Amino acid sequence: MKKVALLGDSIRLWGYGAIVPELLGEEYNVFQPEDNCRFAKYMLRCLFDWKAELENCDVIHFNCGHWDVCELFDDGMFSSVEEYKRDMLRIAKILQSYAPKVIFATTTPVREGYTYNKNENIRLLNETIVPEFEKLGIIINDLHALASTDVNAYICEEDWLHLSEKGKEVCAKQVANIIQKVCQ
């Protein structure tokens, strides 16, 4: 049996995370926290609490970014690019100490006009962290590219941020497929 962990913000918690264990089947033991991993610094803190569940995983799949790009007070993103990069690199190195294979899912887009998250900032964080992760041997699961092929179909029309039912399905399939491929 393969041991897998899914970490991430609400895109995982209320999105693909509910579907992936079923797609992987009984050959996989899937851990995922009941908590929303929120922004990078919060996830970094929680890695200490989840250490027992994460150690000796065959693969850890994680995403983090929507809370980091959030602009609540019109004074910039919650995390600067430098903070995000620093915290995400710390997360990646810790995860690599727990599992031989680590997968990062890029931050998905929002519908244009969403008040608090801007697609140009999402792209900026993805473009900043992906090359750094590739240098470390982190596998990239480009959920951003997938969801960008049809934002109106894959991103919820009620809140303009979370995955729609169709978005949950396609992202879950891509997450399950990359985990299965990495575990072969």
Phi and psi in degrees as GROMACS dihedral restraints (atoms count N, CA, C in turn):
[ dihedral_restraints ]
;  ai    aj    ak    al  type     phi  dphi    fc
    3     4     5     6     1   -87.8    20    10
    4     5     6     7     1   139.4    20    10
    6     7     8     9     1  -102.7    20    10
    7     8     9    10     1   122.6    20    10
    9    10    11    12     1  -128.3    20    10
   10    11    12    13     1   144.7    20    10
   12    13    14    15     1  -123.0    20    10
   13    14    15    16     1   139.0    20    10
   15    16    17    18     1  -116.0    20    10
   16    17    18    19     1   118.2    20    10
   18    19    20    21     1  -119.9    20    10
   19    20    21    22     1   147.6    20    10
   21    22    23    24     1   162.7    20    10
   22    23    24    25     1   177.2    20    10
   24    25    26    27     1   -78.0    20    10
   25    26    27    28     1  -159.1    20    10
   27    28    29    30     1   -67.5    20    10
   28    29    30    31     1   -16.9    20    10
   30    31    32    33     1   -64.0    20    10
   31    32    33    34     1   -34.7    20    10
   33    34    35    36     1   -81.9    20    10
   34    35    36    37     1   -51.7    20    10
   36    37    38    39     1   -58.9    20    10
   37    38    39    40     1   -50.4    20    10
   39    40    41    42     1  -102.6    20    10
   40    41    42    43     1     3.1    20    10
   42    43    44    45     1  -115.0    20    10
   43    44    45    46     1  -111.8    20    10
   45    46    47    48     1   -67.3    20    10
   46    47    48    49     1   -24.0    20    10
   48    49    50    51     1   -60.9    20    10
   49    50    51    52     1   -28.9    20    10
   51    52    53    54     1   -74.5    20    10
   52    53    54    55     1   -21.8    20    10
   54    55    56    57     1  -101.4    20    10
   55    56    57    58     1   -33.5    20    10
   57    58    59    60     1   -56.6    20    10
   58    59    60    61     1   -45.9    20    10
   60    61    62    63     1   -57.4    20    10
   61    62    63    64     1   -38.9    20    10
   63    64    65    66     1   -65.0    20    10
   64    65    66    67     1   -41.7    20    10
   66    67    68    69     1   -66.3    20    10
   67    68    69    70     1   -35.9    20    10
   69    70    71    72     1   -72.3    20    10
   70    71    72    73     1   -34.4    20    10
   72    73    74    75     1    84.9    20    10
   73    74    75    76     1  -171.1    20    10
   75    76    77    78     1   -71.8    20    10
   76    77    78    79     1   -12.1    20    10
   78    79    80    81     1   -77.6    20    10
   79    80    81    82     1    -4.8    20    10
   81    82    83    84     1  -125.4    20    10
   82    83    84    85     1   132.3    20    10
   84    85    86    87     1   -99.6    20    10
   85    86    87    88     1   111.7    20    10
   87    88    89    90     1  -107.3    20    10
   88    89    90    91     1   120.4    20    10
   90    91    92    93     1  -100.3    20    10
   91    92    93    94     1   135.1    20    10
   93    94    95    96     1  -149.6    20    10
   94    95    96    97     1   136.2    20    10
   96    97    98    99     1   -65.8    20    10
   97    98    99   100     1   149.8    20    10
   99   100   101   102     1   -75.6    20    10
  100   101   102   103     1   -10.0    20    10
  102   103   104   105     1   -88.5    20    10
  103   104   105   106     1   147.5    20    10
  105   106   107   108     1   -76.4    20    10
  106   107   108   109     1   121.4    20    10
  108   109   110   111     1   -73.5    20    10
  109   110   111   112     1    -5.5    20    10
  111   112   113   114     1    52.6    20    10
  112   113   114   115     1  -124.1    20    10
  114   115   116   117     1   -97.7    20    10
  115   116   117   118     1   168.5    20    10
  117   118   119   120     1   -56.9    20    10
  118   119   120   121     1   -45.4    20    10
  120   121   122   123     1   -63.6    20    10
  121   122   123   124     1   -36.5    20    10
  123   124   125   126     1   -66.0    20    10
  124   125   126   127     1   -45.3    20    10
  126   127   128   129     1   -60.1    20    10
  127   128   129   130     1   -43.7    20    10
  129   130   131   132     1   -56.9    20    10
  130   131   132   133     1   -45.3    20    10
  132   133   134   135     1   -61.8    20    10
  133   134   135   136     1   -42.8    20    10
  135   136   137   138     1   -71.7    20    10
  136   137   138   139     1   -19.8    20    10
  138   139   140   141     1   -57.6    20    10
  139   140   141   142     1   -31.3    20    10
  141   142   143   144     1   -63.9    20    10
  142   143   144   145     1   -44.1    20    10
  144   145   146   147     1   -69.4    20    10
  145   146   147   148     1   -30.6    20    10
  147   148   149   150     1   -95.8    20    10
  148   149   150   151     1     6.4    20    10
  150   151   152   153     1   -52.3    20    10
  151   152   153   154     1   -46.3    20    10
  153   154   155   156     1   -61.1    20    10
  154   155   156   157     1   -36.7    20    10
  156   157   158   159     1   -77.1    20    10
  157   158   159   160     1   -26.7    20    10
  159   160   161   162     1   -89.1    20    10
  160   161   162   163     1   -31.1    20    10
  162   163   164   165     1   -61.3    20    10
  163   164   165   166     1   139.2    20    10
  165   166   167   168     1    67.4    20    10
  166   167   168   169     1    19.8    20    10
  168   169   170   171     1   -69.1    20    10
  169   170   171   172     1   150.5    20    10
  171   172   173   174     1   -76.7    20    10
  172   173   174   175     1   -34.1    20    10
  174   175   176   177     1  -152.6    20    10
  175   176   177   178     1   142.4    20    10
  177   178   179   180     1  -120.8    20    10
  178   179   180   181     1   125.7    20    10
  180   181   182   183     1  -110.4    20    10
  181   182   183   184     1   129.0    20    10
  183   184   185   186     1  -142.6    20    10
  184   185   186   187     1   155.2    20    10
  186   187   188   189     1  -139.4    20    10
  187   188   189   190     1   152.4    20    10
  189   190   191   192     1  -169.2    20    10
  190   191   192   193     1   130.0    20    10
  192   193   194   195     1   171.5    20    10
  193   194   195   196     1   -34.9    20    10
  195   196   197   198     1   -62.2    20    10
  196   197   198   199     1   -40.4    20    10
  198   199   200   201     1   -70.1    20    10
  199   200   201   202     1   -32.7    20    10
  201   202   203   204     1   -68.0    20    10
  202   203   204   205     1   -34.8    20    10
  204   205   206   207     1   -86.4    20    10
  205   206   207   208     1    -8.2    20    10
  207   208   209   210     1   -60.0    20    10
  208   209   210   211     1   135.0    20    10
  210   211   212   213     1  -118.8    20    10
  211   212   213   214     1    96.7    20    10
  213   214   215   216     1   -89.9    20    10
  214   215   216   217     1   -27.7    20    10
  216   217   218   219     1  -119.6    20    10
  217   218   219   220     1    16.9    20    10
  219   220   221   222     1    56.4    20    10
  220   221   222   223     1    31.2    20    10
  222   223   224   225     1  -128.3    20    10
  223   224   225   226     1    23.7    20    10
  225   226   227   228     1   110.9    20    10
  226   227   228   229     1   173.5    20    10
  228   229   230   231     1   -66.6    20    10
  229   230   231   232     1   154.0    20    10
  231   232   233   234     1   -57.8    20    10
  232   233   234   235     1   -43.2    20    10
  234   235   236   237     1  -114.2    20    10
  235   236   237   238     1   132.9    20    10
  237   238   239   240     1   -69.4    20    10
  238   239   240   241     1   164.5    20    10
  240   241   242   243     1   -58.3    20    10
  241   242   243   244     1   -41.7    20    10
  243   244   245   246     1   -64.9    20    10
  244   245   246   247     1   -43.2    20    10
  246   247   248   249     1   -63.6    20    10
  247   248   249   250     1   -45.4    20    10
  249   250   251   252     1   -59.2    20    10
  250   251   252   253     1   -48.5    20    10
  252   253   254   255     1   -60.4    20    10
  253   254   255   256     1   -47.9    20    10
  255   256   257   258     1   -59.6    20    10
  256   257   258   259     1   -49.8    20    10
  258   259   260   261     1   -67.9    20    10
  259   260   261   262     1   -39.9    20    10
  261   262   263   264     1   -67.0    20    10
  262   263   264   265     1   -36.5    20    10
  264   265   266   267     1   -67.2    20    10
  265   266   267   268     1   -37.2    20    10
  267   268   269   270     1   -63.8    20    10
  268   269   270   271     1   -44.6    20    10
  270   271   272   273     1   -58.5    20    10
  271   272   273   274     1   -48.8    20    10
  273   274   275   276     1   -58.9    20    10
  274   275   276   277     1   -44.4    20    10
  276   277   278   279     1   -66.9    20    10
  277   278   279   280     1   -37.8    20    10
  279   280   281   282     1   -66.4    20    10
  280   281   282   283     1   -45.9    20    10
  282   283   284   285     1   -60.6    20    10
  283   284   285   286     1   -38.6    20    10
  285   286   287   288     1   -66.6    20    10
  286   287   288   289     1   -23.7    20    10
  288   289   290   291     1   -77.7    20    10
  289   290   291   292     1   -17.4    20    10
  291   292   293   294     1   -94.4    20    10
  292   293   294   295     1   -30.4    20    10
  294   295   296   297     1  -142.4    20    10
  295   296   297   298     1   146.0    20    10
  297   298   299   300     1   -71.7    20    10
  298   299   300   301     1   -22.6    20    10
  300   301   302   303     1  -127.3    20    10
  301   302   303   304     1   127.7    20    10
  303   304   305   306     1  -126.4    20    10
  304   305   306   307     1   133.8    20    10
  306   307   308   309     1  -119.5    20    10
  307   308   309   310     1   132.3    20    10
  309   310   311   312     1  -110.2    20    10
  310   311   312   313     1   128.6    20    10
  312   313   314   315     1   -96.6    20    10
  313   314   315   316     1   123.6    20    10
  315   316   317   318     1   -63.3    20    10
  316   317   318   319     1   154.1    20    10
  318   319   320   321     1   -70.4    20    10
  319   320   321   322     1   130.2    20    10
  321   322   323   324     1   -73.6    20    10
  322   323   324   325     1   156.5    20    10
  324   325   326   327     1   -74.4    20    10
  325   326   327   328     1   169.2    20    10
  327   328   329   330     1  -113.3    20    10
  328   329   330   331     1   165.4    20    10
  330   331   332   333     1   -68.2    20    10
  331   332   333   334     1   141.8    20    10
  333   334   335   336     1   -57.1    20    10
  334   335   336   337     1   134.2    20    10
  336   337   338   339     1    95.7    20    10
  337   338   339   340     1    -1.6    20    10
  339   340   341   342     1   -59.6    20    10
  340   341   342   343     1   132.7    20    10
  342   343   344   345     1   -63.8    20    10
  343   344   345   346     1   -40.8    20    10
  345   346   347   348     1  -103.0    20    10
  346   347   348   349     1   -22.7    20    10
  348   349   350   351     1  -121.8    20    10
  349   350   351   352     1   133.8    20    10
  351   352   353   354     1  -110.1    20    10
  352   353   354   355     1   136.4    20    10
  354   355   356   357     1   -61.1    20    10
  355   356   357   358     1   -33.0    20    10
  357   358   359   360     1   -65.7    20    10
  358   359   360   361     1   -32.7    20    10
  360   361   362   363     1   -74.4    20    10
  361   362   363   364     1   -36.2    20    10
  363   364   365   366     1   -61.8    20    10
  364   365   366   367     1   -47.3    20    10
  366   367   368   369     1   -60.4    20    10
  367   368   369   370     1   -41.2    20    10
  369   370   371   372     1   -60.4    20    10
  370   371   372   373     1   -47.1    20    10
  372   373   374   375     1   -65.9    20    10
  373   374   375   376     1   -42.4    20    10
  375   376   377   378     1   -60.2    20    10
  376   377   378   379     1   -46.0    20    10
  378   379   380   381     1   -67.5    20    10
  379   380   381   382     1   -25.9    20    10
  381   382   383   384     1   -76.6    20    10
  382   383   384   385     1   -44.8    20    10
  384   385   386   387     1   -88.3    20    10
  385   386   387   388     1   -31.8    20    10
  387   388   389   390     1   -58.0    20    10
  388   389   390   391     1   -49.9    20    10
  390   391   392   393     1   -61.8    20    10
  391   392   393   394     1   -34.6    20    10
  393   394   395   396     1   -66.0    20    10
  394   395   396   397     1   -42.1    20    10
  396   397   398   399     1   -67.3    20    10
  397   398   399   400     1   -39.1    20    10
  399   400   401   402     1   -60.6    20    10
  400   401   402   403     1   -37.7    20    10
  402   403   404   405     1   -60.9    20    10
  403   404   405   406     1   -31.8    20    10
  405   406   407   408     1   -85.4    20    10
  406   407   408   409     1    -6.1    20    10
  408   409   410   411     1    86.6    20    10
  409   410   411   412     1    13.1    20    10
  411   412   413   414     1   -71.6    20    10
  412   413   414   415     1   135.6    20    10
  414   415   416   417     1   -82.9    20    10
  415   416   417   418     1   135.9    20    10
  417   418   419   420     1  -101.5    20    10
  418   419   420   421     1   126.8    20    10
  420   421   422   423     1  -108.2    20    10
  421   422   423   424     1   103.2    20    10
  423   424   425   426     1   -82.8    20    10
  424   425   426   427     1    75.0    20    10
  426   427   428   429     1   -67.1    20    10
  427   428   429   430     1   -27.0    20    10
  429   430   431   432     1   -62.0    20    10
  430   431   432   433     1   -47.8    20    10
  432   433   434   435     1   -62.2    20    10
  433   434   435   436     1   -42.8    20    10
  435   436   437   438     1   -60.3    20    10
  436   437   438   439     1   -53.0    20    10
  438   439   440   441     1   -67.8    20    10
  439   440   441   442     1   -26.5    20    10
  441   442   443   444     1   -71.1    20    10
  442   443   444   445     1   -17.1    20    10
  444   445   446   447     1   -66.6    20    10
  445   446   447   448     1   -24.7    20    10
  447   448   449   450     1  -159.7    20    10
  448   449   450   451     1    75.5    20    10
  450   451   452   453     1   -56.1    20    10
  451   452   453   454     1   -41.2    20    10
  453   454   455   456     1   -66.4    20    10
  454   455   456   457     1   -27.8    20    10
  456   457   458   459     1   -85.5    20    10
  457   458   459   460     1   -33.9    20    10
  459   460   461   462     1   -98.3    20    10
  460   461   462   463     1   -16.2    20    10
  462   463   464   465     1  -111.2    20    10
  463   464   465   466     1   133.4    20    10
  465   466   467   468     1   -56.5    20    10
  466   467   468   469     1   131.1    20    10
  468   469   470   471     1   -78.2    20    10
  469   470   471   472     1   -16.9    20    10
  471   472   473   474     1   -72.9    20    10
  472   473   474   475     1   -42.6    20    10
  474   475   476   477     1  -120.6    20    10
  475   476   477   478     1    -5.6    20    10
  477   478   479   480     1    68.5    20    10
  478   479   480   481     1     7.3    20    10
  480   481   482   483     1  -125.4    20    10
  481   482   483   484     1   -49.2    20    10
  483   484   485   486     1   -81.6    20    10
  484   485   486   487     1   166.5    20    10
  486   487   488   489     1   -72.2    20    10
  487   488   489   490     1   139.7    20    10
  489   490   491   492     1   -73.6    20    10
  490   491   492   493     1   175.4    20    10
  492   493   494   495     1   -58.7    20    10
  493   494   495   496     1   -43.1    20    10
  495   496   497   498     1   -65.6    20    10
  496   497   498   499     1   -39.3    20    10
  498   499   500   501     1   -63.8    20    10
  499   500   501   502     1   -40.2    20    10
  501   502   503   504     1   -59.8    20    10
  502   503   504   505     1   -44.3    20    10
  504   505   506   507     1   -64.0    20    10
  505   506   507   508     1   -49.4    20    10
  507   508   509   510     1   -69.2    20    10
  508   509   510   511     1   -37.8    20    10
  510   511   512   513     1   -68.3    20    10
  511   512   513   514     1   -41.6    20    10
  513   514   515   516     1   -60.4    20    10
  514   515   516   517     1   -42.1    20    10
  516   517   518   519     1   -62.0    20    10
  517   518   519   520     1   -43.1    20    10
  519   520   521   522     1   -67.0    20    10
  520   521   522   523     1   -40.5    20    10
  522   523   524   525     1   -63.2    20    10
  523   524   525   526     1   -49.1    20    10
  525   526   527   528     1   -60.7    20    10
  526   527   528   529     1   -42.7    20    10
  528   529   530   531     1   -62.6    20    10
  529   530   531   532     1   -43.1    20    10
  531   532   533   534     1   -70.5    20    10
  532   533   534   535     1   -35.4    20    10
  534   535   536   537     1   -64.3    20    10
  535   536   537   538     1   -46.2    20    10
  537   538   539   540     1   -61.6    20    10
  538   539   540   541     1   -41.1    20    10
  540   541   542   543     1   -63.4    20    10
  541   542   543   544     1   -43.5    20    10
  543   544   545   546     1   -67.8    20    10
  544   545   546   547     1   -31.5    20    10
  546   547   548   549     1   -81.6    20    10
  547   548   549   550     1    -6.5    20    10
